[in-house]
Amino acid sequence: MSSAGVPRVGSPTLERHESVILMEKDVALAIVQNDLEQLVALADPINQKNLSENLLGFKELFGRYLENRNVGAKVEWGKIKQPPEGAVSDHVTL
């Protein structure tokens, strides 16, 4: 991992994540589900239920991505607009 917590190119972590994206949907979802359960298990018991609910939303979103990844759904970068002034805050001010 880099100092920013982002996997480095060529790292086993990044390669594993890339391989999950290339797998069949059911296999990839099972791996992601297992990883998410491990994350929840590491959380404070007080926060586990809330974290589990939030990660369920991520799993559903990732499942939709896997479902549509070969359909030709592409990001149309020209249609993406900048957020309104003041909508984004610097990390330091949070």
Biopython code that builds the backbone (N, CA, C, O; Angstrom):
import numpy as np
from Bio.PDB.StructureBuilder import StructureBuilder

atoms = [
    (1, "MET", "N", (0.837, -1.188, 0.000)),
    (1, "MET", "CA", (0.000, 0.000, 0.000)),
    (1, "MET", "C", (0.872, 1.237, 0.000)),
    (1, "MET", "O", (1.977, 1.242, 0.542)),
    (2, "SER", "N", (0.363, 2.272, -0.609)),
    (2, "SER", "CA", (1.075, 3.542, -0.588)),
    (2, "SER", "C", (0.815, 4.224, 0.750)),
    (2, "SER", "O", (-0.007, 3.764, 1.543)),
    (3, "SER", "N", (1.513, 5.310, 0.990)),
    (3, "SER", "CA", (1.327, 6.028, 2.251)),
    (3, "SER", "C", (-0.077, 6.608, 2.373)),
    (3, "SER", "O", (-0.523, 6.900, 3.483)),
    (4, "ALA", "N", (-0.779, 6.780, 1.261)),
    (4, "ALA", "CA", (-2.142, 7.314, 1.292)),
    (4, "ALA", "C", (-3.175, 6.221, 1.502)),
    (4, "ALA", "O", (-4.371, 6.511, 1.529)),
    (5, "GLY", "N", (-2.744, 4.959, 1.654)),
    (5, "GLY", "CA", (-3.679, 3.865, 1.853)),
    (5, "GLY", "C", (-4.252, 3.313, 0.568)),
    (5, "GLY", "O", (-5.177, 2.502, 0.605)),
    (6, "VAL", "N", (-3.725, 3.731, -0.564)),
    (6, "VAL", "CA", (-4.190, 3.254, -1.864)),
    (6, "VAL", "C", (-3.246, 2.162, -2.336)),
    (6, "VAL", "O", (-2.029, 2.346, -2.309)),
    (7, "PRO", "N", (-3.793, 1.009, -2.777)),
    (7, "PRO", "CA", (-2.907, -0.059, -3.242)),
    (7, "PRO", "C", (-2.016, 0.412, -4.382)),
    (7, "PRO", "O", (-2.466, 1.126, -5.278)),
    (8, "ARG", "N", (-0.754, 0.010, -4.344)),
    (8, "ARG", "CA", (0.194, 0.347, -5.410)),
    (8, "ARG", "C", (0.006, -0.594, -6.592)),
    (8, "ARG", "O", (-0.386, -1.750, -6.429)),
    (9, "VAL", "N", (0.290, -0.083, -7.772)),
    (9, "VAL", "CA", (0.248, -0.912, -8.970)),
    (9, "VAL", "C", (1.218, -2.065, -8.774)),
    (9, "VAL", "O", (2.355, -1.864, -8.347)),
    (10, "GLY", "N", (0.764, -3.273, -9.089)),
    (10, "GLY", "CA", (1.599, -4.453, -8.931)),
    (10, "GLY", "C", (1.503, -5.074, -7.553)),
    (10, "GLY", "O", (2.101, -6.123, -7.314)),
    (11, "SER", "N", (0.760, -4.453, -6.630)),
    (11, "SER", "CA", (0.649, -5.015, -5.287)),
    (11, "SER", "C", (-0.361, -6.157, -5.297)),
    (11, "SER", "O", (-1.291, -6.152, -6.103)),
    (12, "PRO", "N", (-0.188, -7.143, -4.405)),
    (12, "PRO", "CA", (-1.148, -8.252, -4.344)),
    (12, "PRO", "C", (-2.568, -7.778, -4.072)),
    (12, "PRO", "O", (-3.521, -8.352, -4.599)),
    (13, "THR", "N", (-2.726, -6.728, -3.249)),
    (13, "THR", "CA", (-4.060, -6.227, -2.938)),
    (13, "THR", "C", (-4.743, -5.684, -4.181)),
    (13, "THR", "O", (-5.900, -6.012, -4.444)),
    (14, "LEU", "N", (-4.041, -4.857, -4.951)),
    (14, "LEU", "CA", (-4.615, -4.288, -6.166)),
    (14, "LEU", "C", (-4.900, -5.379, -7.188)),
    (14, "LEU", "O", (-5.952, -5.371, -7.827)),
    (15, "GLU", "N", (-3.977, -6.310, -7.347)),
    (15, "GLU", "CA", (-4.186, -7.403, -8.302)),
    (15, "GLU", "C", (-5.396, -8.241, -7.905)),
    (15, "GLU", "O", (-6.144, -8.687, -8.774)),
    (16, "ARG", "N", (-5.600, -8.460, -6.616)),
    (16, "ARG", "CA", (-6.760, -9.233, -6.164)),
    (16, "ARG", "C", (-8.046, -8.491, -6.503)),
    (16, "ARG", "O", (-9.004, -9.099, -6.979)),
    (17, "HIS", "N", (-8.076, -7.184, -6.263)),
    (17, "HIS", "CA", (-9.270, -6.409, -6.566)),
    (17, "HIS", "C", (-9.547, -6.393, -8.067)),
    (17, "HIS", "O", (-10.702, -6.493, -8.481)),
    (18, "GLU", "N", (-8.515, -6.270, -8.876)),
    (18, "GLU", "CA", (-8.705, -6.296, -10.326)),
    (18, "GLU", "C", (-9.240, -7.645, -10.768)),
    (18, "GLU", "O", (-10.095, -7.706, -11.652)),
    (19, "SER", "N", (-8.757, -8.728, -10.172)),
    (19, "SER", "CA", (-9.218, -10.056, -10.576)),
    (19, "SER", "C", (-10.668, -10.278, -10.170)),
    (19, "SER", "O", (-11.395, -10.982, -10.870)),
    (20, "VAL", "N", (-11.109, -9.695, -9.055)),
    (20, "VAL", "CA", (-12.507, -9.823, -8.639)),
    (20, "VAL", "C", (-13.419, -9.202, -9.686)),
    (20, "VAL", "O", (-14.480, -9.749, -9.986)),
    (21, "ILE", "N", (-13.019, -8.072, -10.239)),
    (21, "ILE", "CA", (-13.843, -7.394, -11.235)),
    (21, "ILE", "C", (-13.977, -8.225, -12.505)),
    (21, "ILE", "O", (-14.991, -8.129, -13.197)),
    (22, "LEU", "N", (-12.976, -9.037, -12.822)),
    (22, "LEU", "CA", (-13.012, -9.846, -14.036)),
    (22, "LEU", "C", (-13.754, -11.166, -13.856)),
    (22, "LEU", "O", (-14.022, -11.851, -14.843)),
    (23, "MET", "N", (-14.092, -11.540, -12.628)),
    (23, "MET", "CA", (-14.754, -12.819, -12.356)),
    (23, "MET", "C", (-16.227, -12.776, -12.744)),
    (23, "MET", "O", (-16.794, -11.720, -13.028)),
    (24, "GLU", "N", (-16.823, -13.968, -12.744)),
    (24, "GLU", "CA", (-18.267, -14.053, -12.926)),
    (24, "GLU", "C", (-18.943, -13.310, -11.779)),
    (24, "GLU", "O", (-18.397, -13.223, -10.679)),
    (25, "LYS", "N", (-20.124, -12.781, -12.040)),
    (25, "LYS", "CA", (-20.819, -11.949, -11.055)),
    (25, "LYS", "C", (-21.001, -12.663, -9.721)),
    (25, "LYS", "O", (-20.681, -12.092, -8.678)),
    (26, "ASP", "N", (-21.505, -13.894, -9.726)),
    (26, "ASP", "CA", (-21.793, -14.593, -8.476)),
    (26, "ASP", "C", (-20.535, -14.834, -7.656)),
    (26, "ASP", "O", (-20.552, -14.697, -6.433)),
    (27, "VAL", "N", (-19.449, -15.190, -8.322)),
    (27, "VAL", "CA", (-18.184, -15.436, -7.627)),
    (27, "VAL", "C", (-17.656, -14.131, -7.041)),
    (27, "VAL", "O", (-17.229, -14.089, -5.887)),
    (28, "ALA", "N", (-17.687, -13.070, -7.838)),
    (28, "ALA", "CA", (-17.192, -11.772, -7.371)),
    (28, "ALA", "C", (-18.010, -11.276, -6.183)),
    (28, "ALA", "O", (-17.445, -10.771, -5.213)),
    (29, "LEU", "N", (-19.332, -11.414, -6.248)),
    (29, "LEU", "CA", (-20.178, -10.970, -5.141)),
    (29, "LEU", "C", (-19.912, -11.777, -3.876)),
    (29, "LEU", "O", (-19.931, -11.225, -2.776)),
    (30, "ALA", "N", (-19.663, -13.073, -4.019)),
    (30, "ALA", "CA", (-19.363, -13.906, -2.852)),
    (30, "ALA", "C", (-18.061, -13.460, -2.195)),
    (30, "ALA", "O", (-17.971, -13.411, -0.969)),
    (31, "ILE", "N", (-17.063, -13.138, -2.996)),
    (31, "ILE", "CA", (-15.782, -12.676, -2.452)),
    (31, "ILE", "C", (-15.956, -11.327, -1.766)),
    (31, "ILE", "O", (-15.438, -11.113, -0.671)),
    (32, "VAL", "N", (-16.681, -10.423, -2.406)),
    (32, "VAL", "CA", (-16.914, -9.109, -1.811)),
    (32, "VAL", "C", (-17.709, -9.260, -0.517)),
    (32, "VAL", "O", (-17.404, -8.593, 0.472)),
    (33, "GLN", "N", (-18.718, -10.120, -0.508)),
    (33, "GLN", "CA", (-19.512, -10.350, 0.705)),
    (33, "GLN", "C", (-18.619, -10.834, 1.843)),
    (33, "GLN", "O", (-18.739, -10.362, 2.973)),
    (34, "ASN", "N", (-17.733, -11.766, 1.549)),
    (34, "ASN", "CA", (-16.815, -12.279, 2.562)),
    (34, "ASN", "C", (-15.914, -11.161, 3.092)),
    (34, "ASN", "O", (-15.717, -11.040, 4.301)),
    (35, "ASP", "N", (-15.374, -10.355, 2.192)),
    (35, "ASP", "CA", (-14.509, -9.246, 2.611)),
    (35, "ASP", "C", (-15.273, -8.228, 3.459)),
    (35, "ASP", "O", (-14.742, -7.713, 4.442)),
    (36, "LEU", "N", (-16.514, -7.942, 3.079)),
    (36, "LEU", "CA", (-17.315, -6.991, 3.843)),
    (36, "LEU", "C", (-17.634, -7.532, 5.231)),
    (36, "LEU", "O", (-17.620, -6.783, 6.207)),
    (37, "GLU", "N", (-17.920, -8.825, 5.325)),
    (37, "GLU", "CA", (-18.177, -9.440, 6.632)),
    (37, "GLU", "C", (-16.943, -9.355, 7.524)),
    (37, "GLU", "O", (-17.057, -9.151, 8.733)),
    (38, "GLN", "N", (-15.765, -9.511, 6.926)),
    (38, "GLN", "CA", (-14.526, -9.380, 7.699)),
    (38, "GLN", "C", (-14.349, -7.949, 8.206)),
    (38, "GLN", "O", (-13.906, -7.738, 9.335)),
    (39, "LEU", "N", (-14.693, -6.970, 7.373)),
    (39, "LEU", "CA", (-14.616, -5.572, 7.812)),
    (39, "LEU", "C", (-15.557, -5.304, 8.982)),
    (39, "LEU", "O", (-15.183, -4.642, 9.951)),
    (40, "VAL", "N", (-16.776, -5.820, 8.887)),
    (40, "VAL", "CA", (-17.752, -5.627, 9.959)),
    (40, "VAL", "C", (-17.250, -6.274, 11.247)),
    (40, "VAL", "O", (-17.404, -5.706, 12.328)),
    (41, "ALA", "N", (-16.655, -7.452, 11.136)),
    (41, "ALA", "CA", (-16.148, -8.155, 12.317)),
    (41, "ALA", "C", (-15.039, -7.367, 13.011)),
    (41, "ALA", "O", (-14.851, -7.508, 14.219)),
    (42, "LEU", "N", (-14.307, -6.547, 12.271)),
    (42, "LEU", "CA", (-13.225, -5.754, 12.853)),
    (42, "LEU", "C", (-13.721, -4.479, 13.539)),
    (42, "LEU", "O", (-12.988, -3.857, 14.307)),
    (43, "ALA", "N", (-14.958, -4.097, 13.258)),
    (43, "ALA", "CA", (-15.499, -2.849, 13.801)),
    (43, "ALA", "C", (-15.884, -3.019, 15.270)),
    (43, "ALA", "O", (-16.059, -4.133, 15.762)),
    (44, "ASP", "N", (-16.011, -1.884, 15.950)),
    (44, "ASP", "CA", (-16.529, -1.897, 17.320)),
    (44, "ASP", "C", (-17.894, -2.568, 17.317)),
    (44, "ASP", "O", (-18.693, -2.322, 16.413)),
    (45, "PRO", "N", (-18.181, -3.408, 18.303)),
    (45, "PRO", "CA", (-19.504, -4.047, 18.350)),
    (45, "PRO", "C", (-20.649, -3.037, 18.309)),
    (45, "PRO", "O", (-21.716, -3.325, 17.767)),
    (46, "ILE", "N", (-20.430, -1.872, 18.876)),
    (46, "ILE", "CA", (-21.470, -0.831, 18.888)),
    (46, "ILE", "C", (-21.790, -0.363, 17.470)),
    (46, "ILE", "O", (-22.933, -0.010, 17.178)),
    (47, "ASN", "N", (-20.799, -0.357, 16.594)),
    (47, "ASN", "CA", (-20.962, 0.171, 15.234)),
    (47, "ASN", "C", (-21.238, -0.900, 14.187)),
    (47, "ASN", "O", (-21.484, -0.568, 13.028)),
    (48, "GLN", "N", (-21.203, -2.166, 14.559)),
    (48, "GLN", "CA", (-21.292, -3.236, 13.566)),
    (48, "GLN", "C", (-22.601, -3.242, 12.793)),
    (48, "GLN", "O", (-22.593, -3.449, 11.580)),
    (49, "LYS", "N", (-23.722, -3.021, 13.464)),
    (49, "LYS", "CA", (-25.010, -3.060, 12.762)),
    (49, "LYS", "C", (-25.095, -1.948, 11.720)),
    (49, "LYS", "O", (-25.488, -2.194, 10.579)),
    (50, "ASN", "N", (-24.728, -0.732, 12.106)),
    (50, "ASN", "CA", (-24.769, 0.402, 11.186)),
    (50, "ASN", "C", (-23.815, 0.189, 10.013)),
    (50, "ASN", "O", (-24.174, 0.440, 8.862)),
    (51, "LEU", "N", (-22.608, -0.270, 10.306)),
    (51, "LEU", "CA", (-21.630, -0.532, 9.252)),
    (51, "LEU", "C", (-22.137, -1.609, 8.301)),
    (51, "LEU", "O", (-21.998, -1.489, 7.084)),
    (52, "SER", "N", (-22.723, -2.653, 8.859)),
    (52, "SER", "CA", (-23.249, -3.743, 8.035)),
    (52, "SER", "C", (-24.327, -3.238, 7.074)),
    (52, "SER", "O", (-24.354, -3.623, 5.905)),
    (53, "GLU", "N", (-25.211, -2.375, 7.573)),
    (53, "GLU", "CA", (-26.267, -1.815, 6.717)),
    (53, "GLU", "C", (-25.676, -0.943, 5.613)),
    (53, "GLU", "O", (-26.126, -1.001, 4.468)),
    (54, "ASN", "N", (-24.674, -0.140, 5.948)),
    (54, "ASN", "CA", (-24.035, 0.713, 4.940)),
    (54, "ASN", "C", (-23.305, -0.111, 3.895)),
    (54, "ASN", "O", (-23.356, 0.207, 2.707)),
    (55, "LEU", "N", (-22.630, -1.157, 4.322)),
    (55, "LEU", "CA", (-21.892, -1.990, 3.377)),
    (55, "LEU", "C", (-22.828, -2.820, 2.504)),
    (55, "LEU", "O", (-22.464, -3.200, 1.391)),
    (56, "LEU", "N", (-24.031, -3.105, 3.004)),
    (56, "LEU", "CA", (-25.021, -3.793, 2.173)),
    (56, "LEU", "C", (-25.364, -2.926, 0.965)),
    (56, "LEU", "O", (-25.515, -3.435, -0.145)),
    (57, "GLY", "N", (-25.485, -1.625, 1.180)),
    (57, "GLY", "CA", (-25.728, -0.709, 0.065)),
    (57, "GLY", "C", (-24.591, -0.741, -0.940)),
    (57, "GLY", "O", (-24.825, -0.712, -2.148)),
    (58, "PHE", "N", (-23.351, -0.801, -0.442)),
    (58, "PHE", "CA", (-22.202, -0.903, -1.339)),
    (58, "PHE", "C", (-22.265, -2.199, -2.134)),
    (58, "PHE", "O", (-22.025, -2.204, -3.341)),
    (59, "LYS", "N", (-22.588, -3.301, -1.456)),
    (59, "LYS", "CA", (-22.645, -4.598, -2.139)),
    (59, "LYS", "C", (-23.695, -4.569, -3.252)),
    (59, "LYS", "O", (-23.459, -5.089, -4.343)),
    (60, "GLU", "N", (-24.841, -3.968, -2.979)),
    (60, "GLU", "CA", (-25.884, -3.872, -4.006)),
    (60, "GLU", "C", (-25.416, -3.014, -5.183)),
    (60, "GLU", "O", (-25.660, -3.359, -6.339)),
    (61, "LEU", "N", (-24.754, -1.915, -4.895)),
    (61, "LEU", "CA", (-24.227, -1.049, -5.954)),
    (61, "LEU", "C", (-23.171, -1.777, -6.777)),
    (61, "LEU", "O", (-23.169, -1.682, -8.004)),
    (62, "PHE", "N", (-22.275, -2.502, -6.113)),
    (62, "PHE", "CA", (-21.248, -3.270, -6.810)),
    (62, "PHE", "C", (-21.892, -4.360, -7.667)),
    (62, "PHE", "O", (-21.427, -4.634, -8.773)),
    (63, "GLY", "N", (-22.949, -4.979, -7.166)),
    (63, "GLY", "CA", (-23.678, -5.984, -7.943)),
    (63, "GLY", "C", (-24.282, -5.390, -9.205)),
    (63, "GLY", "O", (-24.258, -6.018, -10.264)),
    (64, "ARG", "N", (-24.828, -4.172, -9.097)),
    (64, "ARG", "CA", (-25.367, -3.504, -10.288)),
    (64, "ARG", "C", (-24.259, -3.197, -11.278)),
    (64, "ARG", "O", (-24.443, -3.327, -12.488)),
    (65, "TYR", "N", (-23.104, -2.787, -10.757)),
    (65, "TYR", "CA", (-21.959, -2.538, -11.638)),
    (65, "TYR", "C", (-21.586, -3.811, -12.389)),
    (65, "TYR", "O", (-21.393, -3.785, -13.605)),
    (66, "LEU", "N", (-21.486, -4.925, -11.666)),
    (66, "LEU", "CA", (-21.115, -6.188, -12.304)),
    (66, "LEU", "C", (-22.146, -6.604, -13.344)),
    (66, "LEU", "O", (-21.799, -7.138, -14.398)),
    (67, "GLU", "N", (-23.402, -6.358, -13.041)),
    (67, "GLU", "CA", (-24.486, -6.721, -13.956)),
    (67, "GLU", "C", (-24.391, -5.943, -15.267)),
    (67, "GLU", "O", (-24.682, -6.480, -16.336)),
    (68, "ASN", "N", (-23.988, -4.690, -15.180)),
    (68, "ASN", "CA", (-23.996, -3.809, -16.351)),
    (68, "ASN", "C", (-22.629, -3.557, -16.961)),
    (68, "ASN", "O", (-22.516, -2.777, -17.906)),
    (69, "ARG", "N", (-21.598, -4.191, -16.450)),
    (69, "ARG", "CA", (-20.241, -3.863, -16.906)),
    (69, "ARG", "C", (-19.998, -4.191, -18.367)),
    (69, "ARG", "O", (-19.155, -3.556, -19.001)),
    (70, "ASN", "N", (-20.707, -5.157, -18.921)),
    (70, "ASN", "CA", (-20.493, -5.537, -20.317)),
    (70, "ASN", "C", (-21.630, -5.099, -21.225)),
    (70, "ASN", "O", (-21.665, -5.469, -22.399)),
    (71, "VAL", "N", (-22.547, -4.324, -20.699)),
    (71, "VAL", "CA", (-23.711, -3.901, -21.466)),
    (71, "VAL", "C", (-23.395, -2.695, -22.331)),
    (71, "VAL", "O", (-24.173, -2.336, -23.215)),
    (72, "GLY", "N", (-22.278, -2.083, -22.081)),
    (72, "GLY", "CA", (-21.914, -0.905, -22.851)),
    (72, "GLY", "C", (-22.235, 0.384, -22.131)),
    (72, "GLY", "O", (-22.118, 1.466, -22.706)),
    (73, "ALA", "N", (-22.642, 0.279, -20.869)),
    (73, "ALA", "CA", (-22.899, 1.488, -20.092)),
    (73, "ALA", "C", (-21.571, 2.194, -19.858)),
    (73, "ALA", "O", (-20.678, 1.655, -19.206)),
    (74, "LYS", "N", (-21.452, 3.364, -20.377)),
    (74, "LYS", "CA", (-20.219, 4.137, -20.265)),
    (74, "LYS", "C", (-20.515, 5.464, -19.576)),
    (74, "LYS", "O", (-21.630, 5.982, -19.646)),
    (75, "VAL", "N", (-19.522, 5.989, -18.927)),
    (75, "VAL", "CA", (-19.640, 7.316, -18.331)),
    (75, "VAL", "C", (-19.497, 8.338, -19.448)),
    (75, "VAL", "O", (-18.538, 8.298, -20.219)),
    (76, "GLU", "N", (-20.441, 9.238, -19.529)),
    (76, "GLU", "CA", (-20.376, 10.313, -20.512)),
    (76, "GLU", "C", (-19.790, 11.533, -19.811)),
    (76, "GLU", "O", (-20.513, 12.364, -19.262)),
    (77, "TRP", "N", (-18.466, 11.620, -19.843)),
    (77, "TRP", "CA", (-17.752, 12.638, -19.094)),
    (77, "TRP", "C", (-18.165, 14.048, -19.494)),
    (77, "TRP", "O", (-18.117, 14.959, -18.668)),
    (78, "GLY", "N", (-18.561, 14.241, -20.724)),
    (78, "GLY", "CA", (-18.977, 15.565, -21.166)),
    (78, "GLY", "C", (-20.245, 16.049, -20.486)),
    (78, "GLY", "O", (-20.494, 17.254, -20.432)),
    (79, "LYS", "N", (-21.057, 15.128, -19.962)),
    (79, "LYS", "CA", (-22.302, 15.498, -19.292)),
    (79, "LYS", "C", (-22.120, 15.754, -17.797)),
    (79, "LYS", "O", (-23.037, 16.230, -17.127)),
    (80, "ILE", "N", (-20.953, 15.442, -17.286)),
    (80, "ILE", "CA", (-20.706, 15.630, -15.858)),
    (80, "ILE", "C", (-20.355, 17.088, -15.609)),
    (80, "ILE", "O", (-19.448, 17.647, -16.225)),
    (81, "LYS", "N", (-21.100, 17.687, -14.689)),
    (81, "LYS", "CA", (-20.908, 19.102, -14.384)),
    (81, "LYS", "C", (-20.253, 19.245, -13.012)),
    (81, "LYS", "O", (-20.372, 18.372, -12.153)),
    (82, "GLN", "N", (-19.577, 20.339, -12.835)),
    (82, "GLN", "CA", (-18.974, 20.618, -11.537)),
    (82, "GLN", "C", (-20.072, 20.866, -10.516)),
    (82, "GLN", "O", (-21.125, 21.407, -10.853)),
    (83, "PRO", "N", (-19.831, 20.470, -9.252)),
    (83, "PRO", "CA", (-20.836, 20.732, -8.217)),
    (83, "PRO", "C", (-20.950, 22.232, -7.956)),
    (83, "PRO", "O", (-20.029, 22.992, -8.253)),
    (84, "PRO", "N", (-22.083, 22.649, -7.402)),
    (84, "PRO", "CA", (-22.258, 24.072, -7.108)),
    (84, "PRO", "C", (-21.207, 24.568, -6.106)),
    (84, "PRO", "O", (-20.661, 23.791, -5.323)),
    (85, "GLU", "N", (-20.945, 25.841, -6.149)),
    (85, "GLU", "CA", (-19.986, 26.466, -5.236)),
    (85, "GLU", "C", (-20.372, 26.151, -3.788)),
    (85, "GLU", "O", (-21.529, 26.311, -3.399)),
    (86, "GLY", "N", (-19.411, 25.712, -3.012)),
    (86, "GLY", "CA", (-19.641, 25.416, -1.600)),
    (86, "GLY", "C", (-20.133, 24.005, -1.325)),
    (86, "GLY", "O", (-20.278, 23.626, -0.163)),
    (87, "ALA", "N", (-20.394, 23.214, -2.366)),
    (87, "ALA", "CA", (-20.898, 21.852, -2.165)),
    (87, "ALA", "C", (-19.804, 20.889, -1.728)),
    (87, "ALA", "O", (-20.093, 19.844, -1.145)),
    (88, "VAL", "N", (-18.559, 21.230, -2.004)),
    (88, "VAL", "CA", (-17.432, 20.370, -1.658)),
    (88, "VAL", "C", (-16.569, 21.097, -0.634)),
    (88, "VAL", "O", (-16.227, 22.267, -0.806)),
    (89, "SER", "N", (-16.221, 20.375, 0.444)),
    (89, "SER", "CA", (-15.377, 20.959, 1.491)),
    (89, "SER", "C", (-14.014, 20.293, 1.492)),
    (89, "SER", "O", (-13.891, 19.106, 1.192)),
    (90, "ASP", "N", (-12.996, 21.061, 1.830)),
    (90, "ASP", "CA", (-11.668, 20.489, 2.008)),
    (90, "ASP", "C", (-11.683, 19.550, 3.201)),
    (90, "ASP", "O", (-12.427, 19.755, 4.159)),
    (91, "HIS", "N", (-10.861, 18.527, 3.132)),
    (91, "HIS", "CA", (-10.764, 17.556, 4.216)),
    (91, "HIS", "C", (-10.410, 18.243, 5.537)),
    (91, "HIS", "O", (-10.917, 17.865, 6.593)),
    (92, "VAL", "N", (-9.555, 19.233, 5.474)),
    (92, "VAL", "CA", (-9.086, 19.934, 6.674)),
    (92, "VAL", "C", (-10.235, 20.623, 7.403)),
    (92, "VAL", "O", (-10.201, 20.748, 8.627)),
    (93, "THR", "N", (-11.252, 21.070, 6.666)),
    (93, "THR", "CA", (-12.355, 21.815, 7.284)),
    (93, "THR", "C", (-13.454, 20.920, 7.829)),
    (93, "THR", "O", (-14.387, 21.415, 8.462)),
    (94, "LEU", "N", (-13.369, 19.626, 7.601)),
    (94, "LEU", "CA", (-14.429, 18.724, 8.071)),
    (94, "LEU", "C", (-14.347, 18.464, 9.547)),
    (94, "LEU", "O", (-15.168, 17.726, 10.090)),
]
sb = StructureBuilder()
sb.init_structure("model")
sb.init_model(0)
sb.init_chain("A")
sb.init_seg("    ")
for serial, (resi, resn, name, xyz) in enumerate(atoms, 1):
    if name == "N":
        sb.init_residue(resn, " ", resi, " ")
    sb.init_atom(name, np.array(xyz, "f"), 0.0, 1.0, " ", f" {name:<3s}", serial, name[0])
structure = sb.get_structure()
